[in-house]
């Protein structure tokens, strides 16, 4: 975890505070994909991970004016993201959220594992089957490459405890890799399929006027990591911006079991980001577009639906 220049000052003049925020914004832009990677693996979802990340960043911005000098802003941000993820998990009541005292006595040396490929490539669903203490330690070291000391700073715990969590947390993903995935296959109802087909067909045809006719009056748009818009008139400008780009072609599919329009790179056909859509009464009520948050597709459970003849 790099030690960037000191950020924050309690009674800084306005100009200095503005400069501090600008430095902080630059750091956030650089760290956002890495922070998301952590939050997604902690929550088991790239979508929930983005929610947790946004909540963490809001907390960081709120705390910044009164934080005083921050010697290690990266570590500070990861600590906030970690605690925000724990709050999310507590609300969801999925896992334990504290480290066990018995871990203190296990001191297996973790440094002999350098980027274990199976752990790094493990699906988000696999990470969710680890206790929180093991999950956070494995993600920080094996996925993100942080040291024991840096992990201790983020998790506010001892190195022996982290070593114990790593020892246990690394064994389980290898065991789980051989188990069959018995989760139900997602399916679209006929009305859902028809709406999604219609949206994607019109989008690919660049018939944005027809798409605007599909919008509910109270439609909401989130262009993740960029902006938010509300209402038909405001959201209508979003399609005008899309008309200026040529790098996409949409297909229909699922992201984490949720119906989605998946944007594929025009030249390679590789999925590059996705758009979540919410409908009500045949009208488009909400759009969540990850075009400016392409980091979110990393690790996402994604499947494409074959189009009907």
N, C-alpha and C positions, 0 to 999 in steps of 0.2 A: 504494500500500500504506500504509494509515494507520498512524501511529505512536501506538499505544495506550500507556497508562501502563506504566512499567517493571514487569516481572514477574520473580519469582524472587529468591531470596536463599540464600546458601550455608549460613549458620548461623542461620537465622531461628528464633525461638521457635515452639513448636507452634501457637499461635493465629495468628501471622503467616503460618506456612506453610499453615495451613488456609485463610486468607483469600486467599493467593496462588493456591492450587489452585482456589478458588471463582471468582476472577477469570479464571483460565485456562479453567475449564469454560465460563464464559459466552462467552469469546472463541471457543472451539471450537464451541459451538452456533451462533454467528453465522457462522463461517467454513466450517463443514463442507460445505455445498452447493458453495461455490466451490472448496474443496480437492478435492472429488470430481470436479468438472468438469475440473479439471486432470489428476488421476490417470487418469480415464476416457479422456481424449484422448491421454495419454501411452502408455497400455497398449492402446488400441483397443477397450476393453470397459468398459461401465458396471459389470459384475459384477467383473471383475479390478480395476477402479479402486477399488471398495469394499474389496476385499481389501488393496490397497496403502495406501489411506487408513487402514484400521484398524491396519495394521502401523506406519504413520508415527505415528499418534497414540499407540500403545503406546511407541514410541521416545521421543516427546516427553515423555510422562509420566515415563518412566524417567530421562530426562536433566534434568528440571526441577529437582529438589532441588539438583543440583550445578552448575547452569548459571550461577549468579550473576545479577545484574540483566540483564534482556533489554530493551534499549531499544526494539526493534521486534519484538514477539512475532509479528505477522502474517508478516513476512518470515522470521523464524526458522522458523515452522511450514512455510511454503512451501519453504524450503531442505531441511528434513527430508523433506517429501513428495516433492520432486524427487529427492533422493538415494535414497529408498526405491523410487521408480519406476525409477530406473536400475538398482538392484540386481535388481528384478523382471525388467527387460528383459535384463539380463546372464544371469540364470538361464534365461530363455526363449530366449536367443541369437537374438533377432530382428533387432537393429539395432546399428549402431556406437553407442558411448556417450561418445565424446569429441569435442570440437570440433577441427577441422582448423586447423593453423597457417596454411594459405593463406588462410583466411577473414580473417585480420588485415588484409590489404591492401584488402579491399573495404569501402567506406564509403558505400554507397548510403543516402540519407536515407529512413528509414521513416516519418517523421511526416506525410507527405502522404496516407497511407491512414488514414482515420478509420472504423473499424468496417466493413471490407470485408465486405459481406453474404454473398458467396459463401464466404469463409473462415470466417466465424462460423457459417454454416449447414452447413459441410462435415461429412459423416458421419465417425464414428470410424474407419471402415475407411480413409478418405482420409488422415486424419492419420497412420495407421500406415505409410503409404507414403512419408512424409518421414523423412529421417535425424533422429536424436534431437535434435541441436543445433538444426536448423531447427524441428522439431516443438515443442520446449519454448518457443522464442522466439516463434513465431507464436501459440501458445496463450496465453502470458502477456500479450502485447500486444493481439492482435486479438480474442481471445475474452474475456479477463478484464480488459483495459484498463489494465495496468500500464505504467509509464514505463520508458524505457531504463535509468535509474539503478536502479529497483527490480528490474528483470530481471537486471541485472548483479549485484546483491546476492544474488539467489536462485541464479543459475547460477555465481556466483563467476568471472566472466569480464569482458572489456573491452567497452566500448560499440562500438568498431569491429567486433569479432567478432559482437556481437549484430546490428548493422546488416546485416552480410553474411549472417547466417543468416536474417534477416527477408526480405532481398531475394530470396534463393533459395527460401525456404520459401513465399513468397506466390505465386510463379509456378506451382509444381507443382499445387496444388489446382485452379487454374483449368483446367489441362491435363487433369487427371484427371476433372473434372466432365463432360467430353464423351465419356469412355470408357465402353463398356458394362460392366455388372457381370456377370462370368461365373462368380460363385461359385454352387455348387449350392444349389438351393432346399431348405430343411429339410423333412423328412417324418417322420411318426409311424408306428411299427409298429402293427399292430392291437392287441396287448396294451397298449402305451403309451396308445393312443387310448382304449381301454376304461377303463383306470384313471383317466385324466385326466377323461374324461366323467363317470364315476361320482363323483369327488371334487367337481367343480364343480357337478353337479346337486344333490348332497346339501348342499353349502355354500349354494347359492342357496335351497334349500328350508329352510334353517336346521335341518337334521336332524343336529345335531352329535353326537348319540349314535351315529348310524350311522357318522360319520367317525371317532369314537374307536375304533370296532371295526376300522377300517382301519389303526390305528397298530401298528407293530412295538413289542415290549417295550422295545427300546433306542432308540426314536425320539429324534431331536435336533431342537430348534427354535432358530433364530436370528431374533429379532425385531430386524432390523438397526437399529443406533443406539439400541436400547432395552434388550434383555435376552436371555439365553439360558436354555433349559430342557432338561432331559434326562429321558427315561423317560415311559411312558404316563401315569402319574398326574399328573406335573408339567405335561406338555404339554397334558393335558386341560383345564387351567384357561384356556389360551389361547383355546379355542373359546367358553368362557363369556364372556370379554371381548368377543369378536366379536358375540355375541348381543345385546350392549347397544348396538350401532351400527346405523345404517340407511343409511349413505352409499354402500354398495357393491353391485355386482352383478358376478359373475365370468363371464368367457368363457375358452375355451381358446385357446392360441396359442403363439407362439414369441417368446422374447427372446434375441437374438443366437444363434439357431439352437437354443436349449435349450427343451424343452417347459415351459410355464408356465401358471399360472392368472393371468389378467390382470384386475385390478380396475378396473371402469369406474364413473365417477361416475353415480349413479342418475338425476340430473336431466338430464345432458348426454350421457351415453353415452361420454364421452371417457376413454380409459385414464389412470389416475392413479397406479397403482403395480402391482407384480407380485409373485407368489409362486412360487419355484422349489421343485419337489418331486422327491424321490429315492425310488425304490421298490426293494424287494428281495423276490423271491418273492411278489409281490402285496400286500405290506404296505408302508406308508409309513414310510421309514427316516429321512428328513430333510426339514425344512421351512425355507425361508429366505424370510421375509416382509419386504418393503420398505415396509410401511405407514407406518412412522415415518422412512423415508428416501426420501421421494417425489422428492427431487432426483435419484435414480438413473435415473429414466425419461427425463431430459433427454438426448437424443442416442442413446437406445437403439434398436437395430434391432428393431422389434417388428412382429409380424403376427398377425392373428386368424384362427382356423380356422373356416370356416363349418360350422355344426352340420348333421348328417345329418337328413333328414326322418324 
